[in-house]
Amino acid sequence: MQTAYVDESEPGGGLDHTVYVLAAVIVADAGADNARAAVRRSTPRRMRKLHWYEGLPAQRISWLDLLRHAVEVVVVRYDGAVARAERRRRRCLERLVWELEQRGVGTLVLESRGPARDRDDRSMFTTLRDRGVGLRLRWAHVRPSDEPLLALADIACGAHGDGAGQIPPPVIVA
């Protein structure tokens, strides 16, 4: 089995209302414990969790190596008309769920954004299932302090935003 760990990014510090990024890092369940241990070893003591934008350039380069634990990295990017963040997120999530289902991923783990926004995501998953998308995909919201592998998705988002060549080109939605 495989699990996808997902994080988000709003390039431009949330000021650009035409862009939104979701990155999923797909990890084989059999290798998840080794990947968690590697993330924990790479997390500086000053950080509660490994976070791309808090890292120094040299740290970021070494963190890219953590993506070797991924079976695949999938980036979905909204590039479209001005829209609220939740609408941009839903467009990305819709495509990401389809992409993950095509790859046979069994579980999707999202970083918790608090009870209200997690409810919005659950509503979106229900809507997708009603349309026949994501029927076999289980999902959960988790705090990043409880799941180190969410840091891999943070790395993928940050590296995508910085134009790192190690990240595959995104799937674009509008």
N, C-alpha and C positions, 0 to 999 in steps of 0.2 A: 504494500500500500504506500501511497504518497500523500503528504500533507502540504498545503500551500499556506505560507505565512505572508500576510498582506499588510502593507503600510501605505500611507498617502503622503502627498506633497502638494502644496499650492505654491508653485514657483512665483517669485516676486513678493514673497512674504504675505500672500493672501490679497495683495492689492491688484493683481491681474485677474479680472473676473472672466477671462476667456480661456484659462488653462487649469487643468487639474490632472494629477498623476496618481495612479495606483500601481504599485509593483507587487508582484507575487513571486516569492522564492519557493520553488517546489523542492521538498526534501524527502528522500526515501525514509520511511518510518524506521527502518533497520539502522540507519545512520544518524538518527536524530540525537541520540545521547552524545555521540562523539562531537557533533556539530555544536550542541549546547555547551559542552566543556570548552571547545575552542573559543566560542563567543565570550564565555566567562573569563578565560585566560586573557583575552584581548581587551577586555573592558578596563579602562584606567580606574584606579581607586577613587579618583575624584568624581567619577560619574556614577550615578545611580543605575543608569542603563547606558549601553553603547548608543551614541547618537551622532550621526554623520556631521551635522553642522556644529557640534561642539568639539570636534576633533581637529587636531593640527594637520597640516598637509601630509607630513610623514606618516602620521597615524592612519589617515584615510587611505594612503597607498597600501599599507599593510592590511587594513580591514578589507580591501577588495579581495585579498587572498582568501578570506573566509567564504566567499561565494563559491569556492571549489566544492563546498559541501552540498551545493545545489545540484539537483538533477537538471533543472532548467530555471531560467528567470523570464518572467513574462511582465512586460510593462504596457499598461494601457493609458493613453494620454488623451484627454479632452482638449481639442483645439477647435473652438467654435464661437458661437455668438455669446455675448455677455449673458451670464446666468448666475444665479445664486450658487454658493458652494455645494449645497445639498443636491441641487439638480445636476451639477457637473459630476458629483460623486456617484449619483444613481446611474448616469450614462456610462461611466467607467465600470461600475460594479456589474451592470448588466452584461457588458461585453466580457469582463473578466470571468464571470461565472461560466459563460459559454466557452471561453478559451480553456478554462480549467477542466470543464466537463469533457471537452474533446480530447484532453490529455489523460483522462482516466484518474484524475485526482479525486480522492475520497473525502478529504476534510479540508475545510477552509478556516484558518484562524486569523481573525482580525483584531487589531489593537482596539481595546475598549475606548470609547470616546465619552463615556458617561451614560447614565440610564436613558435619557431622552433620545440621544443620537443613536444609541444601540437599538432602541425601539424602532427608529426610522429605518435602520438597516434590516431589522427583522421583517418589517412591513415590506421592504423591497424584495427580500427573499421569498416571501409569501406570494407577492405579485408575480415574480419570475416563475415560481413553481406552478402557479395557476395558468401560466402560458406554456408550461411544459419544459422550462429551462431550469437546470440545476436540480432535477428530481432525485438524483443519486448522491448529491453533494451534501455532506453534513457541514455545519458551520458553528463557530463559537466566537464570542468576544472574550478577550483575555487582557489583563493588565500586562504591560511590557515587563514589569518587575517579576511577574510570574512565568513568563515565557521568553527566555533569551533569544529564541530563533526569530522573534519579531524584529530583532536588530538586523538580521540579514536583509529583510525587506526595506528597512530604513536605509541601509547601505545602498541597495539597488536604487531606491528613489533619489537619494542624494547624489549618487554617481551619475544617474541619468540627467539630473538637473545640472551637474557640472560638466556634462559632455564626455564622461569617461568612456573610452572605447570598449571596455570589457562588458558593457551592458548592451544587450541586443536592441535593435531599433524598436520603437514602440508601435503598438497597434493604435491607430488614431481613430477616435470617435468624435462626432460633432453633434 
